[in-house]
Amino acid sequence: MPKETAVYTHGHHESVLRSHRWRTAANSAAYLLPELRPGQDVLDVGCGPGTITADLAALVAPTGTVTAVDASESVLDQARETAAAAGVAQVRFAVADVHALDFPDDSFDIVHAHQVLQHVGDPVRALSEMRRVCRPGGVVAARDADYGAFTWFPAVPGLDGWQELYREVARANGGEPDAGRRLLSWARRAGFADSGITATATNWCFTSPEERAWWSGLWADRTTASRYGELAVGGGHATRARLAEIAGAWREWGADEDGWFMVPHGEILCRV
């Protein structure tokens, strides 16, 4: 198996896209926003259903452009619909592999990837490609969750099992679920100068009854119905009965009025 080969653990089940559609530039790319201005050309790697893409396009309008790429043609159809609904016309879409981007050197002012590097087989090569297509003076930006640092209250035992199982399945698929803490290291190995890298961290935190219901519900559904569940069973990591128990633990946590869940992310801004 080539080193860069990895399986996208989550797939594109509705429970996964439920999470992806919630993401905006404000809640998922705030660290990048000060770098954006009208007239820039942006590459959005792993755009998914395009909610962040549409926000980026609005921020570089009216003369800037956004090229949104993803490995899945079907999810790009959803991204096209998102852009159309948002009224941003200066977006183009293409299927692409971040390990071998089909763009000339120095094509973009901003190259952005959100929750991508945790799912690729060779994140250093991916960052090197992102660097190659970024113009001198531009910025490569990446943000990834760190599953090993997820924390919650109260301590529902089944969620400990979920965390262990997810990390096991993700690594078996060729990814790195604790990517957030590794972004700085990967950027240095990809050839970015230490002086040009800004490494930060932010988090999502789900605490209200509505947030708990949404977060626990999508993970309960994802555990039993998405590609992740199929890969967990197919790879011999779990049984369907165990997945059902974990889904129950998610719903138990979500129903607790004291429930609190934090999702930490690492972030890098790398100047080219």
Backbone as CSV, one residue per row, in Angstrom:
resi,resn,N_x,N_y,N_z,CA_x,CA_y,CA_z,C_x,C_y,C_z
1,MET,0.854,-1.205,0.000,0.000,0.000,0.000,0.881,1.243,0.000
2,PRO,0.684,2.187,-0.950,1.470,3.416,-0.939,1.296,4.150,0.375
3,LYS,2.331,4.828,0.790,2.297,5.488,2.086,1.159,6.481,2.196
4,GLU,0.834,7.162,1.069,-0.173,8.214,1.155,-1.602,7.668,1.151
5,THR,-1.761,6.369,0.969,-3.093,5.801,0.912,-3.706,5.717,2.303
6,ALA,-4.915,6.209,2.441,-5.645,6.107,3.695,-7.133,6.060,3.380
7,VAL,-7.890,5.448,4.262,-9.329,5.362,4.132,-9.962,6.494,4.932
8,TYR,-10.926,7.189,4.322,-11.634,8.234,5.053,-12.580,7.562,6.038
9,THR,-12.239,7.620,7.305,-12.930,6.851,8.330,-14.401,7.215,8.445
10,HIS,-14.750,8.475,8.327,-16.118,8.898,8.597,-17.095,8.583,7.476
11,GLY,-16.631,8.652,6.218,-17.564,8.520,5.120,-18.478,9.738,5.041
12,HIS,-19.569,9.624,4.289,-20.449,10.778,4.069,-21.900,10.461,4.425
13,HIS,-22.077,9.661,5.455,-23.413,9.400,5.975,-24.042,10.703,6.464
14,GLU,-25.365,10.745,6.512,-26.069,11.953,6.959,-25.594,12.420,8.327
15,SER,-25.280,11.492,9.232,-24.825,11.871,10.569,-23.481,12.585,10.537
16,VAL,-22.667,12.270,9.541,-21.387,12.947,9.361,-21.618,14.338,8.774
17,LEU,-22.417,14.410,7.725,-22.681,15.692,7.082,-23.454,16.634,7.998
18,ARG,-24.211,16.074,8.928,-24.903,16.892,9.929,-23.891,17.745,10.697
19,SER,-22.758,17.145,11.001,-21.685,17.878,11.677,-20.999,18.844,10.718
20,HIS,-20.691,18.374,9.514,-19.951,19.199,8.562,-20.721,20.454,8.179
21,ARG,-22.040,20.340,8.027,-22.842,21.493,7.612,-22.921,22.568,8.693
22,TRP,-22.665,22.192,9.921,-22.680,23.151,11.034,-21.467,24.079,10.996
23,ARG,-20.420,23.649,10.333,-19.153,24.386,10.372,-19.222,25.655,9.532
24,THR,-18.661,26.709,10.067,-18.566,27.994,9.382,-17.137,28.500,9.507
25,ALA,-16.814,29.548,8.768,-15.503,30.155,8.938,-15.354,30.706,10.347
26,ALA,-16.440,31.206,10.931,-16.368,31.791,12.269,-16.086,30.746,13.338
27,ASN,-16.738,29.566,13.268,-16.531,28.586,14.330,-15.441,27.561,14.038
28,SER,-14.906,27.593,12.805,-13.919,26.579,12.446,-12.659,27.119,11.774
29,ALA,-12.619,28.400,11.459,-11.427,28.964,10.813,-11.157,30.380,11.288
30,ALA,-11.514,30.686,12.529,-11.320,32.045,13.043,-9.857,32.464,13.020
31,TYR,-8.957,31.517,13.209,-7.525,31.827,13.210,-7.039,32.330,11.854
32,LEU,-7.769,31.970,10.791,-7.388,32.352,9.428,-8.000,33.673,8.997
33,LEU,-9.099,34.075,9.586,-9.872,35.221,9.087,-9.059,36.508,8.952
34,PRO,-8.145,36.827,9.874,-7.378,38.074,9.700,-6.491,38.094,8.455
35,GLU,-6.249,36.930,7.863,-5.397,36.849,6.672,-6.172,37.058,5.378
36,LEU,-7.494,37.049,5.452,-8.320,37.093,4.244,-8.699,38.521,3.873
37,ARG,-8.684,38.789,2.571,-9.095,40.112,2.089,-9.595,39.973,0.651
38,PRO,-10.383,40.930,0.186,-10.913,40.860,-1.174,-9.796,40.761,-2.212
39,GLY,-10.051,39.972,-3.242,-9.103,39.843,-4.346,-8.176,38.662,-4.256
40,GLN,-8.171,37.945,-3.137,-7.279,36.800,-3.004,-7.838,35.569,-3.713
41,ASP,-6.920,34.685,-4.102,-7.284,33.385,-4.651,-7.047,32.335,-3.566
42,VAL,-8.082,31.579,-3.244,-8.050,30.631,-2.132,-8.264,29.220,-2.644
43,LEU,-7.504,28.267,-2.097,-7.743,26.843,-2.319,-8.252,26.247,-1.018
44,ASP,-9.448,25.672,-1.068,-10.049,25.040,0.110,-9.987,23.527,-0.085
45,VAL,-9.068,22.890,0.632,-8.796,21.459,0.469,-9.723,20.653,1.383
46,GLY,-10.364,19.626,0.831,-11.272,18.819,1.631,-12.490,19.617,2.048
47,CYS,-13.141,20.242,1.074,-14.183,21.233,1.358,-15.462,20.635,1.912
48,GLY,-15.687,19.317,1.724,-16.921,18.723,2.210,-18.136,19.402,1.600
49,PRO,-19.219,19.586,2.373,-20.435,20.175,1.810,-20.365,21.683,1.588
50,GLY,-19.215,22.303,1.872,-18.976,23.654,1.386,-19.415,24.816,2.245
51,THR,-19.761,24.594,3.504,-20.206,25.717,4.331,-19.061,26.675,4.647
52,ILE,-17.877,26.140,4.945,-16.722,27.017,5.159,-16.320,27.656,3.832
53,THR,-16.348,26.881,2.774,-16.006,27.392,1.440,-16.809,28.641,1.095
54,ALA,-18.106,28.566,1.307,-18.970,29.704,0.967,-18.591,30.936,1.776
55,ASP,-18.265,30.752,3.045,-17.840,31.887,3.870,-16.533,32.480,3.362
56,LEU,-15.587,31.630,2.991,-14.307,32.118,2.465,-14.533,32.905,1.183
57,ALA,-15.420,32.405,0.334,-15.700,33.093,-0.932,-16.272,34.479,-0.685
58,ALA,-17.147,34.609,0.301,-17.735,35.915,0.609,-16.673,36.888,1.105
59,LEU,-15.673,36.367,1.809,-14.648,37.234,2.388,-13.625,37.718,1.359
60,VAL,-13.458,37.003,0.249,-12.517,37.457,-0.780,-13.234,38.092,-1.976
61,ALA,-14.560,38.142,-1.912,-15.348,38.788,-2.973,-15.078,40.292,-2.985
62,PRO,-15.339,40.964,-4.091,-15.962,40.437,-5.309,-14.972,39.942,-6.353
63,THR,-13.687,40.248,-6.178,-12.718,39.918,-7.225,-11.899,38.672,-6.917
64,GLY,-11.957,38.179,-5.680,-11.216,36.980,-5.335,-11.951,35.722,-5.763
65,THR,-11.239,34.603,-5.775,-11.820,33.328,-6.176,-11.517,32.267,-5.122
66,VAL,-12.357,31.244,-5.086,-12.113,30.082,-4.244,-12.211,28.836,-5.114
67,THR,-11.200,27.997,-5.027,-11.232,26.681,-5.650,-11.426,25.669,-4.539
68,ALA,-12.527,24.929,-4.586,-12.873,23.969,-3.543,-12.654,22.562,-4.083
69,VAL,-11.846,21.778,-3.381,-11.553,20.422,-3.834,-11.874,19.427,-2.734
70,ASP,-12.236,18.223,-3.165,-12.509,17.135,-2.251,-12.257,15.828,-3.000
71,ALA,-12.047,14.765,-2.246,-11.825,13.458,-2.870,-13.120,12.831,-3.352
72,SER,-14.272,13.345,-2.899,-15.578,12.766,-3.226,-16.352,13.665,-4.171
73,GLU,-16.707,13.137,-5.332,-17.521,13.898,-6.281,-18.919,14.144,-5.737
74,SER,-19.472,13.174,-5.026,-20.835,13.331,-4.526,-20.942,14.456,-3.514
75,VAL,-19.937,14.609,-2.657,-20.009,15.687,-1.669,-19.762,17.041,-2.336
76,LEU,-19.043,17.049,-3.454,-18.868,18.298,-4.192,-20.197,18.799,-4.756
77,ASP,-21.088,17.887,-5.102,-22.419,18.310,-5.557,-23.126,19.095,-4.457
78,GLN,-22.971,18.642,-3.221,-23.576,19.365,-2.102,-22.898,20.712,-1.900
79,ALA,-21.577,20.754,-2.091,-20.867,22.024,-1.958,-21.322,23.030,-3.013
80,ARG,-21.578,22.546,-4.212,-22.097,23.437,-5.261,-23.444,24.016,-4.852
81,GLU,-24.302,23.189,-4.271,-25.606,23.668,-3.817,-25.450,24.700,-2.699
82,THR,-24.509,24.461,-1.796,-24.273,25.399,-0.694,-23.823,26.748,-1.232
83,ALA,-22.881,26.732,-2.174,-22.389,27.982,-2.742,-23.498,28.727,-3.479
84,ALA,-24.311,27.985,-4.208,-25.408,28.619,-4.942,-26.406,29.259,-3.976
85,ALA,-26.729,28.545,-2.895,-27.676,29.080,-1.920,-27.130,30.314,-1.219
86,ALA,-25.800,30.371,-1.059,-25.175,31.517,-0.402,-24.972,32.688,-1.354
87,GLY,-25.180,32.461,-2.636,-25.046,33.527,-3.617,-23.620,33.893,-3.944
88,VAL,-22.691,32.957,-3.760,-21.290,33.227,-4.105,-20.989,32.540,-5.435
89,ALA,-20.642,33.329,-6.405,-20.478,32.806,-7.762,-19.028,32.485,-8.113
90,GLN,-18.096,33.062,-7.371,-16.690,32.944,-7.765,-16.020,31.719,-7.137
91,VAL,-16.727,30.575,-7.178,-16.204,29.322,-6.640,-16.193,28.280,-7.743
92,ARG,-15.087,27.573,-7.862,-15.040,26.436,-8.777,-14.725,25.188,-7.956
93,PHE,-15.078,24.022,-8.502,-14.983,22.785,-7.749,-14.251,21.734,-8.570
94,ALA,-13.511,20.863,-7.870,-12.789,19.801,-8.556,-12.492,18.665,-7.588
95,VAL,-12.475,17.453,-8.112,-11.998,16.307,-7.344,-10.479,16.377,-7.311
96,ALA,-9.886,16.141,-6.143,-8.434,16.254,-6.025,-7.917,15.399,-4.884
97,ASP,-6.662,15.034,-5.001,-5.921,14.339,-3.952,-4.900,15.310,-3.395
98,VAL,-4.953,15.599,-2.109,-4.062,16.593,-1.514,-2.602,16.181,-1.607
99,HIS,-2.323,14.891,-1.793,-0.938,14.443,-1.946,-0.362,14.790,-3.316
100,ALA,-1.238,15.085,-4.282,-0.792,15.384,-5.647,-1.798,16.344,-6.274
101,LEU,-1.731,17.593,-5.882,-2.684,18.596,-6.350,-2.414,18.949,-7.811
102,ASP,-3.464,18.975,-8.601,-3.338,19.221,-10.036,-3.420,20.712,-10.347
103,PHE,-2.510,21.473,-9.732,-2.428,22.914,-9.949,-0.962,23.287,-10.102
104,PRO,-0.681,24.324,-10.877,0.707,24.769,-11.022,1.259,25.322,-9.714
105,ASP,2.565,25.407,-9.630,3.203,26.068,-8.499,2.672,27.503,-8.378
106,ASP,2.634,27.995,-7.145,2.326,29.406,-6.878,0.971,29.843,-7.446
107,SER,-0.060,29.026,-7.241,-1.374,29.315,-7.820,-2.308,30.100,-6.903
108,PHE,-2.076,30.041,-5.577,-3.052,30.581,-4.633,-2.385,31.447,-3.564
109,ASP,-3.162,32.409,-3.066,-2.682,33.245,-1.962,-2.893,32.566,-0.614
110,ILE,-3.978,31.802,-0.498,-4.319,31.092,0.732,-4.628,29.651,0.373
111,VAL,-4.034,28.713,1.093,-4.358,27.292,0.933,-4.810,26.788,2.299
112,HIS,-6.061,26.324,2.359,-6.711,26.019,3.645,-7.198,24.574,3.681
113,ALA,-7.049,23.942,4.840,-7.572,22.589,5.032,-8.115,22.471,6.452
114,HIS,-9.372,22.086,6.564,-9.992,21.913,7.879,-10.375,20.443,8.071
115,GLN,-9.851,19.815,9.128,-10.128,18.421,9.464,-9.753,17.486,8.307
116,VAL,-8.624,17.760,7.669,-8.177,16.958,6.534,-6.954,16.122,6.883
117,LEU,-5.948,16.730,7.505,-4.669,16.049,7.680,-4.758,14.836,8.591
118,GLN,-5.763,14.782,9.447,-5.950,13.604,10.291,-6.366,12.380,9.490
119,HIS,-6.860,12.590,8.276,-7.405,11.492,7.481,-6.497,11.056,6.335
120,VAL,-5.357,11.665,6.156,-4.502,11.318,5.018,-3.346,10.435,5.474
121,GLY,-2.817,9.668,4.530,-1.754,8.748,4.872,-0.413,9.405,5.093
122,ASP,-0.179,10.535,4.432,1.114,11.224,4.547,0.867,12.725,4.701
123,PRO,0.605,13.182,5.919,0.303,14.597,6.123,1.456,15.526,5.787
124,VAL,2.684,15.057,5.900,3.832,15.896,5.547,3.857,16.133,4.041
125,ARG,3.642,15.081,3.282,3.567,15.255,1.829,2.398,16.163,1.460
126,ALA,1.267,16.000,2.150,0.110,16.853,1.872,0.443,18.319,2.114
127,LEU,1.085,18.615,3.226,1.468,19.999,3.517,2.503,20.513,2.519
128,SER,3.383,19.639,2.068,4.363,20.045,1.053,3.668,20.441,-0.249
129,GLU,2.627,19.685,-0.627,1.857,20.023,-1.821,1.109,21.338,-1.629
130,MET,0.524,21.525,-0.458,-0.165,22.783,-0.177,0.811,23.947,-0.243
131,ARG,2.018,23.737,0.234,3.063,24.771,0.164,3.454,25.054,-1.281
132,ARG,3.560,23.993,-2.104,3.977,24.155,-3.497,3.026,25.049,-4.275
133,VAL,1.705,24.881,-4.038,0.739,25.644,-4.832,0.428,27.009,-4.227
134,CYS,1.058,27.336,-3.117,0.843,28.634,-2.476,1.892,29.634,-2.958
135,ARG,1.464,30.835,-3.270,2.374,31.862,-3.769,3.306,32.367,-2.680
136,PRO,4.499,32.809,-3.045,5.368,33.460,-2.063,4.647,34.627,-1.400
137,GLY,4.730,34.687,-0.094,4.007,35.698,0.653,2.626,35.254,1.092
138,GLY,2.183,34.087,0.592,0.874,33.567,0.952,0.913,32.747,2.238
139,VAL,-0.212,32.122,2.536,-0.371,31.398,3.796,-0.987,30.025,3.546
140,VAL,-0.388,29.013,4.169,-0.987,27.680,4.252,-1.554,27.534,5.654
141,ALA,-2.838,27.165,5.748,-3.525,27.088,7.032,-4.170,25.713,7.192
142,ALA,-4.025,25.132,8.382,-4.647,23.839,8.655,-5.132,23.797,10.098
143,ARG,-6.266,23.161,10.283,-6.849,22.984,11.616,-7.374,21.556,11.717
144,ASP,-6.985,20.859,12.785,-7.429,19.487,12.987,-7.739,19.234,14.451
145,ALA,-8.756,18.414,14.669,-9.094,17.991,16.027,-8.012,17.066,16.575
146,ASP,-8.049,16.878,17.883,-7.122,15.972,18.576,-7.961,15.050,19.454
147,TYR,-8.299,13.866,18.913,-9.230,12.966,19.586,-8.727,12.497,20.945
148,GLY,-7.428,12.330,21.083,-6.903,11.881,22.355,-7.064,12.901,23.460
149,ALA,-7.312,14.158,23.105,-7.474,15.225,24.086,-8.932,15.604,24.311
150,PHE,-9.871,14.941,23.614,-11.283,15.194,23.887,-11.553,14.943,25.371
151,THR,-12.378,15.773,25.959,-12.734,15.556,27.360,-14.187,15.939,27.593
152,TRP,-14.791,15.312,28.604,-16.218,15.516,28.835,-16.559,15.271,30.300
153,PHE,-17.753,15.710,30.641,-18.325,15.490,31.966,-19.827,15.312,31.787
154,PRO,-20.449,14.404,32.538,-19.867,13.471,33.506,-19.148,12.314,32.822
155,ALA,-18.466,11.520,33.624,-17.624,10.443,33.107,-18.465,9.213,32.792
156,VAL,-19.090,9.214,31.640,-19.860,8.057,31.181,-18.880,7.000,30.682
157,PRO,-18.791,5.843,31.329,-17.766,4.851,30.967,-17.769,4.468,29.498
158,GLY,-18.940,4.363,28.896,-18.988,3.957,27.499,-18.291,4.910,26.555
159,LEU,-18.173,6.183,26.951,-17.479,7.137,26.083,-15.973,6.929,26.103
160,ASP,-15.438,6.438,27.204,-14.027,6.051,27.203,-13.785,4.969,26.148
161,GLY,-14.706,4.019,26.101,-14.592,2.967,25.098,-14.731,3.493,23.692
162,TRP,-15.627,4.487,23.497,-15.753,5.101,22.173,-14.447,5.758,21.753
163,GLN,-13.836,6.529,22.649,-12.605,7.236,22.320,-11.498,6.261,21.931
164,GLU,-11.359,5.192,22.698,-10.340,4.181,22.392,-10.622,3.509,21.051
165,LEU,-11.880,3.155,20.824,-12.235,2.468,19.582,-12.044,3.372,18.376
166,TYR,-12.494,4.627,18.459,-12.349,5.515,17.313,-10.886,5.667,16.915
167,ARG,-10.025,5.893,17.892,-8.604,6.085,17.589,-8.010,4.820,16.983
168,GLU,-8.438,3.678,17.466,-7.950,2.402,16.920,-8.365,2.238,15.467
169,VAL,-9.635,2.511,15.178,-10.136,2.352,13.815,-9.482,3.359,12.876
170,ALA,-9.364,4.616,13.312,-8.771,5.648,12.463,-7.326,5.303,12.104
171,ARG,-6.576,4.813,13.061,-5.171,4.457,12.780,-5.079,3.226,11.889
172,ALA,-5.980,2.281,12.077,-5.992,1.115,11.200,-6.298,1.511,9.764
173,ASN,-7.009,2.609,9.589,-7.353,3.101,8.251,-6.263,3.980,7.642
174,GLY,-5.157,4.182,8.371,-4.043,4.949,7.838,-4.007,6.397,8.250
175,GLY,-4.929,6.828,9.127,-4.963,8.217,9.564,-4.324,8.408,10.925
176,GLU,-4.378,9.639,11.426,-3.842,9.983,12.739,-4.872,10.834,13.475
177,PRO,-5.672,10.199,14.356,-6.743,10.939,15.017,-6.276,12.003,15.998
178,ASP,-5.030,11.911,16.461,-4.488,12.940,17.358,-3.671,13.954,16.559
179,ALA,-4.210,14.356,15.429,-3.471,15.216,14.504,-3.207,16.598,15.065
180,GLY,-4.129,17.136,15.854,-3.999,18.519,16.305,-2.662,18.823,16.931
181,ARG,-2.179,17.935,17.782,-0.911,18.174,18.480,0.312,17.996,17.582
182,ARG,0.099,17.420,16.395,1.205,17.112,15.488,1.377,18.128,14.359
183,LEU,0.460,19.070,14.218,0.507,19.973,13.066,1.811,20.753,12.988
184,LEU,2.280,21.260,14.110,3.539,22.013,14.104,4.684,21.141,13.615
185,SER,4.772,19.928,14.129,5.826,19.004,13.712,5.739,18.704,12.228
186,TRP,4.531,18.435,11.741,4.364,18.133,10.315,4.743,19.328,9.455
187,ALA,4.386,20.530,9.875,4.719,21.722,9.091,6.229,21.908,8.993
188,ARG,6.929,21.684,10.082,8.402,21.816,10.063,9.008,20.786,9.120
189,ARG,8.492,19.562,9.159,9.004,18.509,8.280,8.658,18.766,6.822
190,ALA,7.594,19.539,6.577,7.198,19.868,5.205,8.021,21.008,4.620
191,GLY,8.923,21.575,5.409,9.833,22.580,4.882,9.517,24.010,5.221
192,PHE,8.481,24.250,6.025,8.195,25.621,6.445,9.221,26.065,7.490
193,ALA,9.666,27.306,7.366,10.628,27.849,8.326,9.967,28.058,9.675
194,ASP,10.714,27.771,10.739,10.169,27.951,12.089,9.623,29.358,12.286
195,SER,10.329,30.344,11.744,9.918,31.733,11.938,8.610,32.060,11.218
196,GLY,8.226,31.209,10.256,7.018,31.475,9.495,5.800,30.705,9.963
197,ILE,5.949,29.897,11.018,4.837,29.064,11.502,4.255,29.657,12.775
198,THR,2.970,29.853,12.785,2.254,30.226,14.002,1.339,29.070,14.376
199,ALA,1.581,28.451,15.528,0.799,27.303,15.985,-0.073,27.735,17.162
200,THR,-1.363,27.454,17.068,-2.311,27.851,18.097,-3.271,26.693,18.378
201,ALA,-4.204,26.920,19.284,-5.236,25.927,19.584,-6.527,26.634,19.977
202,THR,-7.631,26.091,19.527,-8.952,26.547,19.950,-9.827,25.313,20.120
203,ASN,-11.048,25.510,20.598,-11.899,24.342,20.815,-13.351,24.633,20.468
204,TRP,-14.080,23.550,20.259,-15.530,23.582,20.273,-15.956,23.084,21.643
205,CYS,-17.010,23.652,22.195,-17.505,23.200,23.486,-19.030,23.143,23.437
206,PHE,-19.579,21.985,23.751,-21.014,21.753,23.655,-21.598,21.596,25.059
207,THR,-22.484,22.501,25.435,-22.970,22.532,26.814,-24.476,22.710,26.953
208,SER,-25.117,23.399,26.047,-26.546,23.663,26.193,-27.342,22.392,25.891
209,PRO,-28.598,22.319,26.311,-29.413,21.146,25.981,-29.483,20.876,24.479
210,GLU,-29.597,21.943,23.686,-29.670,21.775,22.234,-28.353,21.260,21.671
211,GLU,-27.237,21.819,22.158,-25.926,21.373,21.687,-25.652,19.928,22.077
212,ARG,-26.014,19.573,23.314,-25.795,18.190,23.760,-26.620,17.213,22.929
213,ALA,-27.863,17.564,22.666,-28.718,16.674,21.873,-28.152,16.498,20.464
214,TRP,-27.691,17.598,19.882,-27.140,17.550,18.518,-25.855,16.730,18.469
215,TRP,-24.910,17.018,19.354,-23.601,16.359,19.332,-23.718,14.880,19.690
216,SER,-24.463,14.571,20.728,-24.601,13.171,21.124,-25.398,12.387,20.091
217,GLY,-26.416,13.023,19.506,-27.229,12.335,18.520,-26.460,11.991,17.266
218,LEU,-25.655,12.936,16.778,-24.924,12.647,15.546,-23.860,11.584,15.770
219,TRP,-23.246,11.569,16.965,-22.240,10.541,17.229,-22.871,9.190,17.507
220,ALA,-24.028,9.162,18.132,-24.731,7.894,18.305,-25.092,7.310,16.945
221,ASP,-25.607,8.145,16.064,-25.976,7.684,14.725,-24.734,7.302,13.918
222,ARG,-23.685,8.093,14.030,-22.459,7.811,13.291,-21.864,6.467,13.716
223,THR,-21.960,6.169,15.003,-21.375,4.931,15.517,-22.067,3.703,14.945
224,THR,-23.360,3.759,14.770,-24.090,2.573,14.335,-24.421,2.544,12.847
225,ALA,-24.448,3.707,12.185,-24.988,3.741,10.828,-24.018,4.221,9.763
226,SER,-22.880,4.801,10.124,-21.994,5.398,9.128,-20.913,4.413,8.680
227,ARG,-20.084,4.887,7.783,-18.961,4.066,7.315,-18.016,3.728,8.468
228,TYR,-17.883,4.630,9.422,-17.042,4.357,10.583,-17.488,3.078,11.287
229,GLY,-18.788,2.926,11.515,-19.289,1.710,12.140,-19.000,0.480,11.302
230,GLU,-19.190,0.597,9.984,-18.903,-0.520,9.088,-17.428,-0.914,9.146
231,LEU,-16.550,0.077,9.164,-15.122,-0.203,9.220,-14.720,-0.794,10.571
232,ALA,-15.381,-0.338,11.628,-15.079,-0.885,12.954,-15.415,-2.363,13.017
233,VAL,-16.570,-2.735,12.474,-16.978,-4.147,12.485,-16.178,-4.942,11.458
234,GLY,-16.074,-4.414,10.244,-15.368,-5.121,9.188,-13.902,-5.359,9.483
235,GLY,-13.295,-4.437,10.240,-11.887,-4.586,10.589,-11.653,-5.402,11.837
236,GLY,-12.719,-5.924,12.434,-12.565,-6.745,13.622,-12.305,-5.955,14.892
237,HIS,-12.610,-4.654,14.883,-12.355,-3.809,16.054,-13.517,-3.817,17.044
238,ALA,-14.717,-4.117,16.555,-15.888,-4.082,17.417,-16.985,-4.942,16.817
239,THR,-17.940,-5.316,17.653,-19.142,-5.996,17.191,-20.273,-4.985,17.083
240,ARG,-21.335,-5.365,16.397,-22.503,-4.493,16.318,-23.082,-4.244,17.703
241,ALA,-23.015,-5.253,18.563,-23.529,-5.086,19.921,-22.726,-4.036,20.675
242,ARG,-21.416,-4.043,20.484,-20.596,-3.037,21.170,-20.897,-1.645,20.644
243,LEU,-21.087,-1.533,19.342,-21.419,-0.225,18.776,-22.741,0.291,19.337
244,ALA,-23.696,-0.602,19.503,-24.984,-0.194,20.068,-24.815,0.284,21.505
245,GLU,-23.939,-0.361,22.266,-23.676,0.074,23.644,-23.047,1.461,23.666
246,ILE,-22.117,1.691,22.745,-21.468,3.004,22.678,-22.468,4.077,22.283
247,ALA,-23.337,3.768,21.325,-24.373,4.731,20.938,-25.258,5.067,22.132
248,GLY,-25.561,4.066,22.942,-26.343,4.309,24.143,-25.626,5.203,25.121
249,ALA,-24.303,5.044,25.229,-23.519,5.906,26.117,-23.561,7.349,25.640
250,TRP,-23.510,7.547,24.325,-23.620,8.901,23.793,-24.959,9.528,24.170
251,ARG,-26.022,8.785,24.036,-27.343,9.329,24.354,-27.490,9.559,25.860
252,GLU,-26.870,8.703,26.658,-26.888,8.910,28.111,-26.198,10.216,28.463
253,TRP,-25.028,10.453,27.870,-24.318,11.710,28.138,-25.162,12.902,27.676
254,GLY,-25.744,12.806,26.491,-26.504,13.919,25.945,-27.721,14.281,26.767
255,ALA,-28.263,13.314,27.501,-29.461,13.570,28.301,-29.149,14.139,29.676
256,ASP,-27.878,14.171,30.058,-27.491,14.647,31.389,-27.433,16.174,31.395
257,GLU,-28.181,16.800,32.285,-28.240,18.262,32.296,-26.913,18.900,32.699
258,ASP,-26.005,18.118,33.270,-24.669,18.624,33.596,-23.665,18.370,32.475
259,GLY,-24.122,17.814,31.369,-23.216,17.405,30.299,-22.409,18.550,29.698
260,TRP,-21.139,18.275,29.455,-20.174,19.254,28.917,-19.182,18.470,28.082
261,PHE,-18.881,18.936,26.873,-17.962,18.215,25.991,-17.075,19.217,25.265
262,MET,-15.760,18.981,25.334,-14.806,19.870,24.666,-14.042,19.111,23.586
263,VAL,-13.961,19.738,22.415,-13.233,19.198,21.267,-12.076,20.144,20.950
264,PRO,-10.857,19.834,21.403,-9.717,20.723,21.127,-9.168,20.534,19.718
265,HIS,-8.657,21.624,19.157,-8.074,21.618,17.815,-6.704,22.285,17.832
266,GLY,-5.775,21.703,17.101,-4.545,22.396,16.779,-4.716,23.170,15.486
267,GLU,-3.976,24.253,15.355,-4.045,25.116,14.173,-2.642,25.559,13.773
268,ILE,-2.419,25.690,12.478,-1.150,26.261,12.004,-1.416,27.269,10.893
269,LEU,-0.726,28.391,10.958,-0.616,29.348,9.862,0.846,29.350,9.431
270,CYS,1.096,28.987,8.190,2.471,28.848,7.698,2.695,29.818,6.549
271,ARG,3.586,30.753,6.734,3.874,31.739,5.694,4.899,31.181,4.700
272,VAL,4.591,31.378,3.446,5.422,30.822,2.375,6.441,31.847,1.907
